Amino acid sequence: MDTKLLVDAIVRQTTVLIAHLCTAAGVRAPLAQVADQIFLGLSREIEAQGVGRKVVADMFGLALRSYQKKVQRLTESASTRDKTLWEALIDFLRDQGSVSRERIFERFQFDGDEAVAAMLRDLVASGIAYSTGRGDQALYGLTSASDRAQLIRQDLHDSLPALVWVTIYREGPLTLETLRERMGSEAAALDGALLELERDRSIQRDARTGRYHSSLVTIPVGARVGWEAAVFDHFQAVAKAIAAKLQLGPHSQAADVIGGATLSFDVWPDHPQAPAVYGLLRRTRQEANALWQQVDAYNREHPIAEGQLEQVTFYMGQNVQRNPLSDSERVLTQPTNILAEPEEESHDA
């Protein structure tokens, strides 16, 4: 197995996903810390697998002392970040009060008109800033501190509980300290999310150990609240299944319960099987949901004995690319199967 080739390909695809996440709904997320986060995350995870620091340092192409100093520096400065254009605009509006569009573009002339205009639209759309008037003389300013605080609290209130719920379900039981480390949220926000989840019985807290756990998690299809948790859960399921598969070796077997199959179908509007292909996700989701409800109903009447739980995660997804190849490159072929067993389903046990 060419590990370097595989890692390079996965990194490239992951950067595409991060880029889409950072520009979702027009929001330009700060990226100054991403490289440092990746370095710290990789180093911690590799060390957690029992690899010595000297070997990890060599994997990064660093001397042991240089590696240790870098880890220490990044750990100490993990709560700070370089100032982005988005943050610089907020600081400028805070210092100036209401300021004209013309003055803003003059101040940030080296950042490019298109980028500044996009940032202003994001700030206004998110409620962080307001605008009045038209053209170059339109005035921009920050909303009041209390209004901004309310917006931030509302965003956290909408998204944090679902993400906490998924984390507890997938990785629990977890202590409060572990959750705070994983979520990176303010203590008050996390405590509020936990109270909300306990109140509606989505999670439970063990009175003896203080650890939080959950026996199920559900985020309805099309839900506007909690979509971040749904995206994370799907990505996590795929990544964990691949990681578990790698531990079993590079070969697939028909009896495997861990793994997956990826099939691509080449169709066109008048293709006789096109409706069946397009409806594959819907039908699979309906069948999987029906089975999940049967299993859940049985488990409610027959609680799982301690130490007997086997959590099987089935993930599904579907994507449609219109004309992914040019006419000269397109060759109509039979459906292509990336793995060896097309009948194999994806599980995470």
Buried (B, 14 or more C-beta within 10 A) or exposed (E): EEEEEEEEEEEEEEEEEBEEEEEEEEEBEBBEBEEBEEBBEEBEEBBEEEBEBEEBBBEBEBEBEEBBEBBEEBEEEEEEEEEBBBBBBBEBBEEBEEBBBEBBBEBBEEBEEEEBEBBBEBBBEBBBBBBEEEEEEBBBBBBEEEEBEEBBEEEBBBBBBBBBBBBBBBEBBBBBEBBBEBBEBEEEBBBBBBEBBEEEEBBBBEEEEEBBBBBEBEBEEEEEEBBBBBBBBBBBBBEBBBEBBEEEEEEBEEEBBBBBBEEEBBBEEEEEEEEEBBEBBEEBEEEBEEEEEEEEEEEEEEEEEEEEEEEEBBBBEEEEEEEEEEEEEEEEEEEEBEBEBEEBBBBBE
